Amino acid sequence: MQGRQAEDAVAGEWIEDCGGVVALEDAGIKDVSLMLIDEAAEVSDAAYWRLRPMRATVEHGGWLWLMSTPQGRRGFFYHEWENGGPRWTRIAVPATECPRISAEFLEEERESMGDRWFRQEFLCEFLETRSSLFQEEDIENCLFDALPPFWRSGGEY
């Protein structure tokens, strides 16, 4: 079933969804008290929004864990990380803080995969997607508050 998505599955069927295994509510799974979504940045937004309601009948909505390395500033994983508010506990452990991973290994990986992939995979950084027409920093540099407003209070020009 390589390459199939959760939204394409038939009732009762387990499918692989980009590294994480998911099950559908139609498969008879209900009262989900702990939902783990591994490689969450790789799971489609549609699959995520279809999985969330499976926790509805459990007291306090059960537990939902999203585990992943970032894959750009897009999708539900990025949105929940940046804008999910206090209901989420965020834990980031860059590989540089893991004593079991040597500095030599990390340097080899940086040289092999390049800085961008290394920062995502090993430093837990949400980077801009490469397909962006404009870089976020460039847009922010164009914005400033130095101009007076175009109208006076009360809406008069």
Secondary structure, 3 states (H helix, E strand, C coil): CCCCCHHHCCCCCCEEECCEEECCHHHCCCCCCEEEEECHHHCCHHHHHHHHHHHCCCHHHCEEEEECCCCCCCHHHHHHHHHCHHHCCCCCCCHHHCCCCCHHHHHHHHHHHHHHHHHHHHHCCCCCCCCCCCCHHHHHHHCCCCCCCCCCCCCCC
